[in-house]
Amino acid sequence: MTRAYNFNAGPTALPEEVLKRAEKEWLNYNGTGMNVMEMSHRSKPYEEINHQAQNLLRKLLNISNDYEILFLQGGASLQFAMMPMNLLEEGKKGYYVLSGSWSEKALKEAQKIGDAESVASGKDNNYTTIPDIKDLSSLENGSYLHITSNNTIYGTQWHETPKNLSIPLVADMSSDILCRPIDVNSYGLIYAGAQKNLGPSGVTVVIIKKDLLARSKDSLPSMLDYRTHANNQSLYNTPPTLAVYLLKLVLEWADSLGGAEALEKINQQKAELLYHEIDQSNGFYNGHANKNSRSLMNVTFTLNSKELTDAFLAEAKELGFTGLNGHRSVGGCRASIYNAVPLEHVEKLAQFMKEFRTR
Ligand SMILES: *Cc1c(COP(=O)(O)O)cnc(C)c1O
């Protein structure tokens, strides 16, 4: 049985090494005689897994001690509401840059919590570029500025984040966390569901600057208050133990490759293979994203007719490629090439794209 050429948008491919390691430890984790799923989250072995996962993430993203790392549940979608519940201050605004469907959803949730508005939007050009914020000084009285660092559905990505902000920058990094080095110090809060670049679904990573924890109010339900999780090493209630364990294995794998710098190089190589094929196809394949906003993680493109698109997807499927359909809201094709997608699989796809076009 060979592994699928997995280009799913999420959940998606995990590193084969990680799956093999999990298989090896499946019945007997580290001499415990148990699967990680079977042990108490208060046991020493599990506390170690939890601790190691936090430490590895701290190392890989160079996160200083000014930040707490939390492992939560509810996905990025819960963070759309939980973040403003904690950070949006009375009489101030949450500012949002709209760069795709996920940022629209984040704004909509924040508006249920308090005062929030869009300060830049790429909607008029069908989210082909990351929009510019015209006047940064107008943000002064806000509680935070929210961006979506990678737009999974449209295939665009921020390549330079707003600088010299007077308010905390909050980023939804669900689909590009750890695809490249970042300067965590320029953010107040980062959140990401794990199921694209970090592991399986079920665990959501939140990286929050400690001083921002002072904004949370005692009236918040305990589970929705960041302080609860920060004060309990994310062990306040039963965590998603299997997901955190697999997250730890993925982080060990990333570390063994050379960390964020090494991953960025491979990711650039992978993305370049597909963008190159799009660019030299003379319009046979049309990239959705403008060149300066192209994503390293999600390559979106269309073919010139529905018949061609259908033929392309059907043949691809036949050859063992999965997940190449564009998101149901935009159509076309999308190849998600997250960290765990091997270079050889992307080479195979680029080769197929070329052969299909030539024919
Ligand atoms: C997938 C995704 C989400 C939604 O994540 P859930 O874990 O399903 O809630 C949010 N934001 C971005 C950028 C995503 O790619």
The ligand as an SDF file (V2000), in Angstrom:
LIG
                    3D

 15 15  0  0  0  0  0  0  0  0999 V2000
   -8.9130   26.0050    8.8230 C   0  0  0  0  0  0  0  0  0  0  0  0
   -8.8870   27.4110    9.2590 C   0  0  0  0  0  0  0  0  0  0  0  0
   -9.7170   27.8810   10.2880 C   0  0  0  0  0  0  0  0  0  0  0  0
  -10.7590   27.0140   10.9650 C   0  0  0  0  0  0  0  0  0  0  0  0
  -10.1830   26.1590   11.8390 O   0  0  0  0  0  0  0  0  0  0  0  0
  -11.0760   25.1790   12.7700 P   0  0  0  0  0  0  0  0  0  0  0  0
  -10.0080   24.5130   13.5650 O   0  0  0  0  0  0  0  0  0  0  0  0
  -11.8300   24.2780   11.8610 O   0  0  0  0  0  0  0  0  0  0  0  0
  -11.9590   26.0240   13.5880 O   0  0  0  0  0  0  0  0  0  0  0  0
   -9.5930   29.2040   10.6640 C   0  0  0  0  0  0  0  0  0  0  0  0
   -8.7050   30.0160   10.0880 N   0  0  0  0  0  0  0  0  0  0  0  0
   -7.9030   29.6100    9.0880 C   0  0  0  0  0  0  0  0  0  0  0  0
   -6.9310   30.5590    8.4720 C   0  0  0  0  0  0  0  0  0  0  0  0
   -7.9750   28.3000    8.6420 C   0  0  0  0  0  0  0  0  0  0  0  0
   -7.1720   27.8810    7.6370 O   0  0  0  0  0  0  0  0  0  0  0  0
  1  2  1  0
  2  3  1  0
  2 14  2  0
  3  4  1  0
  3 10  2  0
  4  5  1  0
  5  6  1  0
  6  7  2  0
  6  8  1  0
  6  9  1  0
 10 11  1  0
 11 12  2  0
 12 13  1  0
 12 14  1  0
 14 15  1  0
M  END
$$$$
